[in-house]
Amino acid sequence: MSNTQTSPAAETSEGLTASESSLGKALALIHRVLPLLQKPERALDVQKALRNATALLEAARQAHASQLGLKPAPAPSDLVEAEIVAVVAAAVAVMLDRPHRLISVVPVDISVPHLNVWAFEGRSQLFVSHKVRQSFS
């Protein structure tokens, strides 16, 4: 039985489209790797399987987009690298010393490019060192 949205030429021998086939493989990989999540010694296998599943999901997305004649959207240019997000999350964990959730990390343009960060840090430490007076009125 053929899907009305796809042409028969786009189907595999099982009657699945390329996007359906890639999606099914990705789901099977994820299903297979779930029991391994509780085994630290299998971390490399889990990472490899999840990378493969990610590649299959991207292949399914591209195949589906080409079937529908869609153009891919340009990737956002303001994405932060995963390593930077990990460093920020680690810094927050050290500073708060309690459970937390990192909602987002976005790059920020410094409005004053000639800002001396060391001078700024010195001023910050100076302000923090002052005692706050409470007025009782």
MARLOLO-239642 format. One record per atom (N, C-alpha, C, O): x, y, z. Coordinates in steps of 0.05 Angstrom, whole numbers, padded with zeros to 5 digits, always signed. Layout:
BEGIN
XYZ ...
***
This chain:
BEGIN
+00017-00023+00000 +00000+00000+00000 +00018+00024+00000 +00037+00026+00016 +00012+00043-00017 +00029+00067-00020 +00017+00091-00006 -00008+00094-00006 +00033+00107+00006 +00024+00132+00019 +00018+00152-00003 +00033+00153-00023 -00003+00167+00000 -00011+00186-00021 +00008+00210-00023 +00008+00224-00043 +00024+00215-00002 +00041+00238-00003 +00068+00232-00016 +00082+00250-00024 +00075+00207-00018 +00101+00199-00030 +00097+00184-00055 +00076+00171-00060 +00117+00185-00072 +00116+00170-00097 +00126+00142-00091 +00142+00138-00073 +00117+00122-00107 +00127+00094-00103 +00157+00092-00106 +00169+00075-00094 +00169+00109-00123 +00198+00107-00127 +00213+00115-00102 +00236+00106-00099 +00201+00130-00084 +00215+00138-00060 +00213+00117-00038 +00225+00121-00016 +00199+00096-00043 +00195+00075-00022 +00217+00054-00024 +00227+00048-00045 +00223+00042-00001 +00242+00020+00000 +00228-00006-00007 +00204-00006-00012 +00242-00028-00007 +00230-00054-00013 +00209-00062+00007 +00191-00078+00001 +00211-00052+00032 +00191-00058+00052 +00166-00040+00051 +00148-00044+00067 +00165-00022+00032 +00143-00004+00029 +00145+00021+00046 +00126+00036+00050 +00169+00025+00058 +00174+00049+00074 +00189+00070+00058 +00205+00064+00041 +00183+00095+00064 +00198+00116+00052 +00226+00118+00066 +00230+00105+00086 +00244+00133+00054 +00271+00135+00065 +00269+00148+00093 +00284+00140+00111 +00252+00168+00096 +00250+00181+00122 +00238+00162+00143 +00247+00162+00166 +00219+00145+00136 +00207+00126+00154 +00227+00105+00162 +00229+00096+00185 +00243+00096+00143 +00264+00076+00148 +00285+00087+00167 +00292+00073+00186 +00294+00111+00163 +00315+00123+00180 +00303+00128+00208 +00317+00123+00228 +00279+00137+00209 +00266+00141+00235 +00263+00115+00251 +00267+00114+00275 +00254+00094+00237 +00251+00068+00250 +00278+00057+00261 +00279+00046+00283 +00299+00061+00245 +00326+00052+00254 +00334+00068+00279 +00346+00057+00297 +00329+00094+00278 +00337+00111+00301 +00322+00102+00326 +00334+00100+00348 +00296+00097+00324 +00280+00088+00347 +00290+00060+00357 +00290+00056+00381 +00297+00043+00338 +00307+00016+00347 +00333+00019+00362 +00338+00005+00382 +00351+00037+00352 +00377+00041+00366 +00372+00052+00394 +00385+00044+00414 +00354+00071+00397 +00348+00083+00423 +00336+00062+00441 +00344+00061+00465 +00318+00046+00431 +00306+00025+00447 +00327+00005+00456 +00326-00005+00479 +00346-00001+00439 +00367-00021+00446 +00386-00010+00467 +00397-00025+00483 +00390+00016+00467 +00411+00028+00485 +00399+00035+00512 +00414+00040+00531 +00373+00037+00515 +00361+00044+00541 +00370+00027+00565 +00376+00039+00585 +00371+00001+00562 +00380-00015+00586 +00409-00010+00593 +00417-00015+00616 +00425+00001+00574 +00454+00005+00580 +00459+00031+00595 +00481+00036+00604 +00438+00048+00597 +00442+00074+00611 +00450+00071+00640 +00462+00089+00651 +00442+00049+00653 +00448+00044+00681 +00475+00031+00685 +00483+00025+00708 +00490+00026+00664 +00516+00013+00666 +00538+00032+00658 +00543+00036+00634 +00552+00044+00677 +00574+00063+00671 +00596+00052+00653 +00608+00066+00637 +00601+00026+00655 +00622+00014+00639 +00615+00013+00609 +00632+00008+00592 +00590+00017+00602 +00580+00017+00574 +00576+00045+00564 +00562+00048+00543 +00587+00065+00577 +00582+00093+00569 +00591+00098+00540 +00577+00113+00526 +00614+00087+00532 +00623+00092+00504 +00604+00080+00484 +00598+00092+00463 +00593+00056+00490 +00574+00043+00472 +00548+00060+00470 +00537+00063+00449 +00540+00071+00493 +00515+00087+00494 +00520+00112+00477 +00502+00120+00461 +00543+00126+00481 +00548+00150+00466 +00549+00144+00436 +00539+00160+00420 +00562+00123+00428 +00564+00116+00400 +00536+00110+00388 +00530+00120+00366 +00520+00095+00402 +00493+00089+00393 +00476+00114+00391 +00461+00117+00372 +00478+00132+00410 +00462+00157+00409 +00472+00176+00387 +00456+00190+00375 +00498+00176+00381 +00508+00191+00358 +00496+00180+00332 +00488+00195+00314 +00496+00153+00330 +00485+00141+00306 +00455+00147+00304 +00445+00152+00282 +00441+00146+00326 +00412+00153+00326 +00408+00182+00317 +00389+00188+00303 +00425+00199+00327 +00423+00228+00319 +00427+00231+00289 +00413+00246+00276 +00447+00217+00278 +00452+00218+00250 +00428+00207+00234 +00421+00218+00213 +00416+00186+00244 +00393+00175+00230 +00369+00194+00232 +00354+00196+00212 +00365+00207+00254 +00343+00226+00257 +00347+00250+00237 +00328+00259+00225 +00372+00259+00235 +00378+00280+00216 +00373+00271+00187 +00362+00286+00171 +00381+00247+00181 +00376+00236+00154 +00345+00234+00149 +00336+00240+00127 +00330+00226+00169 +00301+00224+00166 +00289+00252+00162 +00271+00255+00145 +00299+00272+00177 +00289+00299+00174 +00295+00309+00145 +00278+00322+00133 +00319+00305+00136 +00326+00314+00109 +00310+00300+00087 +00302+00313+00068 +00307+00274+00091 +00291+00259+00071 +00262+00268+00070 +00250+00271+00049 +00251+00273+00094 +00223+00283+00095 +00221+00310+00083 +00202+00316+00068 +00240+00328+00089 +00239+00355+00077 +00242+00354+00047 +00228+00369+00033 +00258+00336+00037 +00261+00334+00007 +00236+00322-00006 +00229+00330-00028 +00223+00304+00008 +00198+00293-00002 +00177+00314-00005 +00161+00314-00024 +00176+00333+00015 +00156+00354+00014 +00165+00378-00001 +00150+00397-00005 +00190+00378-00010 +00201+00401-00025 +00207+00425-00008 +00206+00448-00017 +00214+00420+00017 +00220+00441+00036 +00249+00448+00035 +00266+00431+00031 +00255+00474+00039 +00283+00482+00041 +00291+00482+00071 +00275+00491+00087 +00314+00472+00078 +00322+00473+00106 +00326+00501+00116 +00336+00518+00102 +00318+00505+00141 +00321+00532+00153 +00350+00536+00160 +00364+00517+00167 +00360+00560+00158 +00388+00565+00165 +00392+00561+00195 +00375+00567+00211 +00415+00550+00202 +00421+00545+00230 +00425+00571+00244 +00437+00590+00233 +00415+00574+00269 +00419+00598+00284 +00449+00603+00289 +00464+00584+00295 +00457+00628+00286 +00486+00634+00289 +00493+00640+00318 +00517+00642+00324 +00474+00641+00335 +00480+00648+00363 +00480+00624+00381 +00476+00627+00406 +00484+00600+00370 +00486+00576+00387 +00512+00576+00402 +00533+00584+00392 +00511+00567+00427 +00534+00564+00443 +00544+00535+00442 +00527+00517+00443 +00570+00531+00440 +00581+00504+00439 +00575+00489+00464 +00573+00500+00486 +00572+00463+00461 +00565+00446+00484 +00585+00447+00506 +00579+00446+00530 +00611+00450+00499 +00632+00452+00519 +00628+00477+00536 +00633+00476+00561 +00621+00499+00524 +00616+00524+00539 +00593+00521+00558 +00594+00529+00581 +00572+00508+00549 +00548+00503+00566 +00556+00486+00590 +00548+00490+00612 +00573+00465+00585 +00582+00448+00607 +00598+00463+00627 +00596+00459+00651 +00616+00481+00618 +00632+00497+00636 +00615+00516+00652 +00619+00519+00676 +00595+00528+00640 +00577+00546+00654 +00561+00531+00675 +00557+00540+00698 +00551+00507+00667 +00536+00491+00686 +00553+00482+00710 +00544+00482+00733 +00578+00476+00705 +00597+00468+00726 +00602+00492+00745 +00603+00488+00769 +00605+00515+00733 +00610+00539+00750 +00586+00545+00767 +00589+00553+00791 +00562+00542+00756 +00538+00547+00772 +00535+00527+00794 +00528+00534+00817 +00542+00502+00788 +00541+00481+00809 +00560+00486+00832 +00553+00482+00855 +00584+00496+00825 +00603+00502+00846 +00594+00526+00863 +00597+00526+00887 +00584+00546+00849 +00576+00571+00863 +00551+00567+00881 +00550+00577+00903 +00532+00552+00871 +00507+00549+00886 +00508+00527+00907 +00496+00529+00928 +00523+00506+00901 +00526+00483+00919 +00499+00472+00928 +00495+00464+00951 +00480+00471+00909 +00454+00459+00914 +00442+00452+00887 +00452+00461+00866 +00421+00436+00886 +00409+00429+00860 +00401+00454+00844 +00391+00473+00856 +00405+00453+00818 +00398+00475+00801 +00391+00465+00773 +00395+00441+00767 +00380+00482+00757 +00374+00475+00729 +00383+00498+00712 +00374+00521+00716 +00399+00493+00693 +00408+00513+00674 +00387+00516+00652 +00382+00496+00637 +00375+00539+00649 +00354+00542+00630 +00365+00549+00602 +00357+00536+00582 +00382+00568+00601 +00394+00574+00575 +00421+00588+00578 +00426+00601+00598 +00437+00586+00558 +00463+00600+00556 +00463+00613+00529 +00462+00599+00508 +00465+00639+00529 +00466+00654+00503 +00490+00672+00503 +00497+00683+00524 +00502+00675+00480 +00525+00694+00479 +00514+00723+00481 +00493+00729+00472 +00531+00740+00494 +00523+00767+00498 +00545+00785+00486 +00569+00781+00492 +00537+00804+00471 +00556+00823+00460 +00561+00844+00482 +00543+00855+00494 +00587+00850+00486 +00594+00870+00506 +00590+00897+00492 +00602+00902+00471 +00574+00914+00505 +00567+00940+00492 +00591+00959+00493 +00592+00977+00476 +00610+00955+00511 +00634+00972+00513 +00658+00954+00507 +00668+00940+00525 +00667+00953+00482 +00689+00934+00475 +00715+00940+00489 +00732+00922+00491 +00719+00965+00498 +00744+00971+00511 +00743+00967+00542 +00761+00976+00556 +00723+00953+00551 +00720+00949+00580 +00743+00931+00590 +00748+00910+00579 +00756+00941+00611 +00777+00925+00624 +00764+00907+00644 +00755+00916+00665 +00764+00881+00638 +00750+00862+00655 +00764+00860+00683 +00750+00854+00702 +00790+00864+00684 +00803+00863+00710 +00795+00886+00728 +00791+00883+00752 +00793+00909+00716 +00783+00932+00731 +00755+00928+00741 +00748+00935+00763 +00738+00917+00724 +00711+00911+00731 +00710+00891+00754 +00694+00894+00773 +00726+00870+00753 +00727+00850+00774 +00737+00863+00800 +00726+00857+00822 +00756+00881+00799 +00766+00895+00823 +00744+00912+00836 +00741+00911+00860 +00729+00926+00819 +00707+00942+00830 +00686+00924+00842 +00674+00931+00863 +00680+00902+00829 +00660+00883+00840 +00668+00873+00867 +00652+00872+00886 +00693+00865+00870 +00703+00855+00896 +00702+00877+00917 +00697+00872+00941 +00708+00902+00909 +00708+00924+00928 +00679+00929+00938 +00675+00932+00962 +00660+00928+00920 +00632+00932+00928 +00622+00909+00946 +00608+00914+00965 +00630+00885+00940 +00622+00862+00956 +00634+00863+00984 +00622+00853+01003 +00658+00874+00986 +00671+00874+01012 +00659+00894+01032 +00664+00892+01056 +00644+00913+01022 +00632+00933+01040 +00608+00921+01055 +00593+00905+01045 +00605+00930+01080 +00583+00921+01096 +00558+00937+01089 +00560+00961+01085 +00536+00924+01088 +00511+00937+01083 +00500+00947+01109 +00497+00931+01128 +00494+00972+01111 +00483+00983+01136 +00452+00982+01134 +00440+00988+01114 +00441+00975+01156 +00412+00975+01158 +00403+00999+01175 +00413+01004+01196 +00384+01013+01164 +00375+01036+01179 +00349+01028+01194 +00332+01014+01183 +00348+01035+01219 +00324+01029+01235 +00309+01054+01240 +00315+01070+01257 +00289+01059+01224 +00274+01083+01227 +00245+01078+01233 +00229+01096+01236 
***
